[in-house]
């Protein structure tokens, strides 16, 4: 089974250095290609990339092509996944934001979940985040949840990516974050989540996050993060404990799949079509 990892970067050199360092450590000796998309414009970021260049399988450098920061982030993310699945023939792809560190056993966890579930129609991929405290929770436990893609650090399968139209994702890139555009399909199946987080968000205040680094949201993520050695020997076991990341994040139960397929598609239609019409109308009325 072939996997790949991608990072899109622009202007946060210190975070990027920590990010790539954590990826290289988690990969270990595995032959998993690292893709880096560098949106040009920051000399310090260029220096960090040069430092890690021997670990980067494919470096894509380009000027900003979107009309906003959100659109640039989306286009970068779309291009990385398109490259991994359509040109590199990957079976799964892990996208990591440049301001995120991943835990030492995160790649091992992803590989374990992919091996266990990739033949299941309802399997969409792996999220690495949790906000459960470390008290009384085993390091080896995970759960299956109806939850979308965590934009900071998550892996999706080729089968998941093939459910989306590339041109439509690009067309909607200025209106909604990529994880939001993909959420309807992902929540119709399940994503595997470790009960203790395998990523640490250092950025505080990106396109999704809150601007206050002292906010309880970040403290919970930080308190849940564990950075185990890549060579830990334990296996991973399912534990049906819900991770309360959002109110609509619920444990997977196959009996309700048809209900969620209908519900999530209606929700997706609203947010990508009707909501966009309202935004266009407001812009026109403003002028």
Secondary structure, DSSP 8 states (H G I E B T S, - for coil): --EEEEEEESS-HHHHHHHHHHHHHHHTT---EEEEEEES--HHHHHHHHHTGGG-SEEEEE---SSSHHHHHHHHHHHHHHHHHHTS--SEEEEEETTEEE-TTHHHHHHHHHHHHTTSTTEEEEE------STT--TTEEEEEE----TTEEEEEHHHHTTS-HHHHHHTTTTS-HHHHHHHHHHHSEEEEESS-SEEE---SSSSS-S-TTSHHHHHHHHH-----TT-----EE------SSTT-EE--GGGHHHHHHHHHHHHHIIIIIHHHHHHHHHHHH-
